[in-house]
Amino acid sequence: MNVSEAVAARILELCKERDMTVNKLCTISAVTQSTVNDIVNSKAKNIGIVTIKKLCDGFEISITDFFDTPYFKELEQEIK
């Protein structure tokens, strides 16, 4: 799993935990539907921290909470 796949998985996990659609997340976080769709479909390769912060605000969690998951703790080194 790479970073963009981990971000996508985490967003979908948080939506499921909160019984929230991706569309609802877009609305409450003020991130466009196309941006979030690109993220969750692993089409976005360079996801900005500002975008992640807005999504965290929509989830009502901190950035620390977003990244505090095995998805990110178990990432392999991408530069080899």
PyMOL commands that place a pseudoatom at each C-alpha (Angstrom):
pseudoatom trace, name=CA, resn=MET, resi=1, chain=A, elem=C, hetatm=0, pos=[0.000, 0.000, 0.000]
pseudoatom trace, name=CA, resn=ASN, resi=2, chain=A, elem=C, hetatm=0, pos=[1.320, 3.446, -0.870]
pseudoatom trace, name=CA, resn=VAL, resi=3, chain=A, elem=C, hetatm=0, pos=[0.451, 6.783, 0.734]
pseudoatom trace, name=CA, resn=SER, resi=4, chain=A, elem=C, hetatm=0, pos=[-2.381, 7.709, -1.635]
pseudoatom trace, name=CA, resn=GLU, resi=5, chain=A, elem=C, hetatm=0, pos=[-3.965, 4.267, -1.181]
pseudoatom trace, name=CA, resn=ALA, resi=6, chain=A, elem=C, hetatm=0, pos=[-3.640, 4.638, 2.600]
pseudoatom trace, name=CA, resn=VAL, resi=7, chain=A, elem=C, hetatm=0, pos=[-5.344, 8.053, 2.523]
pseudoatom trace, name=CA, resn=ALA, resi=8, chain=A, elem=C, hetatm=0, pos=[-8.157, 6.643, 0.380]
pseudoatom trace, name=CA, resn=ALA, resi=9, chain=A, elem=C, hetatm=0, pos=[-8.629, 3.669, 2.689]
pseudoatom trace, name=CA, resn=ARG, resi=10, chain=A, elem=C, hetatm=0, pos=[-8.662, 5.896, 5.761]
pseudoatom trace, name=CA, resn=ILE, resi=11, chain=A, elem=C, hetatm=0, pos=[-11.260, 8.252, 4.284]
pseudoatom trace, name=CA, resn=LEU, resi=12, chain=A, elem=C, hetatm=0, pos=[-13.532, 5.363, 3.344]
pseudoatom trace, name=CA, resn=GLU, resi=13, chain=A, elem=C, hetatm=0, pos=[-13.036, 3.789, 6.783]
pseudoatom trace, name=CA, resn=LEU, resi=14, chain=A, elem=C, hetatm=0, pos=[-13.986, 7.024, 8.547]
pseudoatom trace, name=CA, resn=CYS, resi=15, chain=A, elem=C, hetatm=0, pos=[-17.031, 7.486, 6.309]
pseudoatom trace, name=CA, resn=LYS, resi=16, chain=A, elem=C, hetatm=0, pos=[-18.175, 3.966, 7.115]
pseudoatom trace, name=CA, resn=GLU, resi=17, chain=A, elem=C, hetatm=0, pos=[-17.606, 4.435, 10.872]
pseudoatom trace, name=CA, resn=ARG, resi=18, chain=A, elem=C, hetatm=0, pos=[-19.713, 7.588, 10.789]
pseudoatom trace, name=CA, resn=ASP, resi=19, chain=A, elem=C, hetatm=0, pos=[-22.350, 6.230, 8.397]
pseudoatom trace, name=CA, resn=MET, resi=20, chain=A, elem=C, hetatm=0, pos=[-21.467, 9.134, 6.114]
pseudoatom trace, name=CA, resn=THR, resi=21, chain=A, elem=C, hetatm=0, pos=[-21.404, 9.210, 2.336]
pseudoatom trace, name=CA, resn=VAL, resi=22, chain=A, elem=C, hetatm=0, pos=[-18.464, 10.665, 0.451]
pseudoatom trace, name=CA, resn=ASN, resi=23, chain=A, elem=C, hetatm=0, pos=[-20.875, 13.270, -0.914]
pseudoatom trace, name=CA, resn=LYS, resi=24, chain=A, elem=C, hetatm=0, pos=[-21.838, 14.330, 2.609]
pseudoatom trace, name=CA, resn=LEU, resi=25, chain=A, elem=C, hetatm=0, pos=[-18.157, 14.546, 3.562]
pseudoatom trace, name=CA, resn=CYS, resi=26, chain=A, elem=C, hetatm=0, pos=[-17.555, 16.827, 0.563]
pseudoatom trace, name=CA, resn=THR, resi=27, chain=A, elem=C, hetatm=0, pos=[-20.399, 19.095, 1.586]
pseudoatom trace, name=CA, resn=ILE, resi=28, chain=A, elem=C, hetatm=0, pos=[-19.376, 19.501, 5.230]
pseudoatom trace, name=CA, resn=SER, resi=29, chain=A, elem=C, hetatm=0, pos=[-15.643, 19.775, 4.545]
pseudoatom trace, name=CA, resn=ALA, resi=30, chain=A, elem=C, hetatm=0, pos=[-15.892, 22.175, 1.560]
pseudoatom trace, name=CA, resn=VAL, resi=31, chain=A, elem=C, hetatm=0, pos=[-13.788, 19.915, -0.644]
pseudoatom trace, name=CA, resn=THR, resi=32, chain=A, elem=C, hetatm=0, pos=[-15.063, 19.339, -4.165]
pseudoatom trace, name=CA, resn=GLN, resi=33, chain=A, elem=C, hetatm=0, pos=[-16.655, 16.032, -5.067]
pseudoatom trace, name=CA, resn=SER, resi=34, chain=A, elem=C, hetatm=0, pos=[-14.172, 15.554, -7.908]
pseudoatom trace, name=CA, resn=THR, resi=35, chain=A, elem=C, hetatm=0, pos=[-11.204, 15.995, -5.564]
pseudoatom trace, name=CA, resn=VAL, resi=36, chain=A, elem=C, hetatm=0, pos=[-12.509, 13.479, -3.043]
pseudoatom trace, name=CA, resn=ASN, resi=37, chain=A, elem=C, hetatm=0, pos=[-13.482, 11.051, -5.812]
pseudoatom trace, name=CA, resn=ASP, resi=38, chain=A, elem=C, hetatm=0, pos=[-9.954, 11.265, -7.205]
pseudoatom trace, name=CA, resn=ILE, resi=39, chain=A, elem=C, hetatm=0, pos=[-8.551, 10.588, -3.737]
pseudoatom trace, name=CA, resn=VAL, resi=40, chain=A, elem=C, hetatm=0, pos=[-10.767, 7.605, -2.911]
pseudoatom trace, name=CA, resn=ASN, resi=41, chain=A, elem=C, hetatm=0, pos=[-10.277, 6.130, -6.379]
pseudoatom trace, name=CA, resn=SER, resi=42, chain=A, elem=C, hetatm=0, pos=[-6.487, 6.483, -5.979]
pseudoatom trace, name=CA, resn=LYS, resi=43, chain=A, elem=C, hetatm=0, pos=[-6.272, 8.807, -8.971]
pseudoatom trace, name=CA, resn=ALA, resi=44, chain=A, elem=C, hetatm=0, pos=[-4.796, 11.659, -6.898]
pseudoatom trace, name=CA, resn=LYS, resi=45, chain=A, elem=C, hetatm=0, pos=[-1.110, 11.069, -6.249]
pseudoatom trace, name=CA, resn=ASN, resi=46, chain=A, elem=C, hetatm=0, pos=[-0.192, 14.320, -4.483]
pseudoatom trace, name=CA, resn=ILE, resi=47, chain=A, elem=C, hetatm=0, pos=[-2.865, 14.954, -1.887]
pseudoatom trace, name=CA, resn=GLY, resi=48, chain=A, elem=C, hetatm=0, pos=[-2.256, 18.264, -0.146]
pseudoatom trace, name=CA, resn=ILE, resi=49, chain=A, elem=C, hetatm=0, pos=[-2.203, 18.567, 3.612]
pseudoatom trace, name=CA, resn=VAL, resi=50, chain=A, elem=C, hetatm=0, pos=[-4.706, 21.440, 3.397]
pseudoatom trace, name=CA, resn=THR, resi=51, chain=A, elem=C, hetatm=0, pos=[-7.169, 19.082, 1.710]
pseudoatom trace, name=CA, resn=ILE, resi=52, chain=A, elem=C, hetatm=0, pos=[-6.581, 16.419, 4.355]
pseudoatom trace, name=CA, resn=LYS, resi=53, chain=A, elem=C, hetatm=0, pos=[-7.070, 19.050, 7.090]
pseudoatom trace, name=CA, resn=LYS, resi=54, chain=A, elem=C, hetatm=0, pos=[-10.406, 20.111, 5.571]
pseudoatom trace, name=CA, resn=LEU, resi=55, chain=A, elem=C, hetatm=0, pos=[-11.525, 16.474, 5.442]
pseudoatom trace, name=CA, resn=CYS, resi=56, chain=A, elem=C, hetatm=0, pos=[-10.453, 16.035, 9.062]
pseudoatom trace, name=CA, resn=ASP, resi=57, chain=A, elem=C, hetatm=0, pos=[-12.529, 19.084, 9.969]
pseudoatom trace, name=CA, resn=GLY, resi=58, chain=A, elem=C, hetatm=0, pos=[-15.478, 17.431, 8.219]
pseudoatom trace, name=CA, resn=PHE, resi=59, chain=A, elem=C, hetatm=0, pos=[-14.904, 14.273, 10.247]
pseudoatom trace, name=CA, resn=GLU, resi=60, chain=A, elem=C, hetatm=0, pos=[-14.391, 16.385, 13.384]
pseudoatom trace, name=CA, resn=ILE, resi=61, chain=A, elem=C, hetatm=0, pos=[-11.023, 14.785, 14.079]
pseudoatom trace, name=CA, resn=SER, resi=62, chain=A, elem=C, hetatm=0, pos=[-7.464, 16.055, 14.277]
pseudoatom trace, name=CA, resn=ILE, resi=63, chain=A, elem=C, hetatm=0, pos=[-4.836, 15.380, 11.653]
pseudoatom trace, name=CA, resn=THR, resi=64, chain=A, elem=C, hetatm=0, pos=[-3.066, 13.279, 14.280]
pseudoatom trace, name=CA, resn=ASP, resi=65, chain=A, elem=C, hetatm=0, pos=[-6.177, 11.102, 14.616]
pseudoatom trace, name=CA, resn=PHE, resi=66, chain=A, elem=C, hetatm=0, pos=[-6.380, 10.748, 10.845]
pseudoatom trace, name=CA, resn=PHE, resi=67, chain=A, elem=C, hetatm=0, pos=[-2.834, 9.428, 10.546]
pseudoatom trace, name=CA, resn=ASP, resi=68, chain=A, elem=C, hetatm=0, pos=[-2.855, 7.381, 13.789]
pseudoatom trace, name=CA, resn=THR, resi=69, chain=A, elem=C, hetatm=0, pos=[-3.808, 4.101, 12.137]
pseudoatom trace, name=CA, resn=PRO, resi=70, chain=A, elem=C, hetatm=0, pos=[-2.032, 0.973, 10.895]
pseudoatom trace, name=CA, resn=TYR, resi=71, chain=A, elem=C, hetatm=0, pos=[-2.533, 2.193, 7.316]
pseudoatom trace, name=CA, resn=PHE, resi=72, chain=A, elem=C, hetatm=0, pos=[0.204, 4.757, 7.869]
pseudoatom trace, name=CA, resn=LYS, resi=73, chain=A, elem=C, hetatm=0, pos=[2.262, 2.994, 10.512]
pseudoatom trace, name=CA, resn=GLU, resi=74, chain=A, elem=C, hetatm=0, pos=[2.899, 0.072, 8.179]
pseudoatom trace, name=CA, resn=LEU, resi=75, chain=A, elem=C, hetatm=0, pos=[3.777, 2.029, 5.021]
pseudoatom trace, name=CA, resn=GLU, resi=76, chain=A, elem=C, hetatm=0, pos=[6.906, 0.896, 3.265]
pseudoatom trace, name=CA, resn=GLN, resi=77, chain=A, elem=C, hetatm=0, pos=[9.696, 3.246, 2.281]
pseudoatom trace, name=CA, resn=GLU, resi=78, chain=A, elem=C, hetatm=0, pos=[8.738, 4.746, -1.087]
pseudoatom trace, name=CA, resn=ILE, resi=79, chain=A, elem=C, hetatm=0, pos=[12.207, 5.956, -2.003]
pseudoatom trace, name=CA, resn=LYS, resi=80, chain=A, elem=C, hetatm=0, pos=[14.453, 3.021, -2.729]
for i in range(1, 80): cmd.bond("trace and resi %d" % i, "trace and resi %d" % (i + 1))
show_as sticks, trace
zoom trace
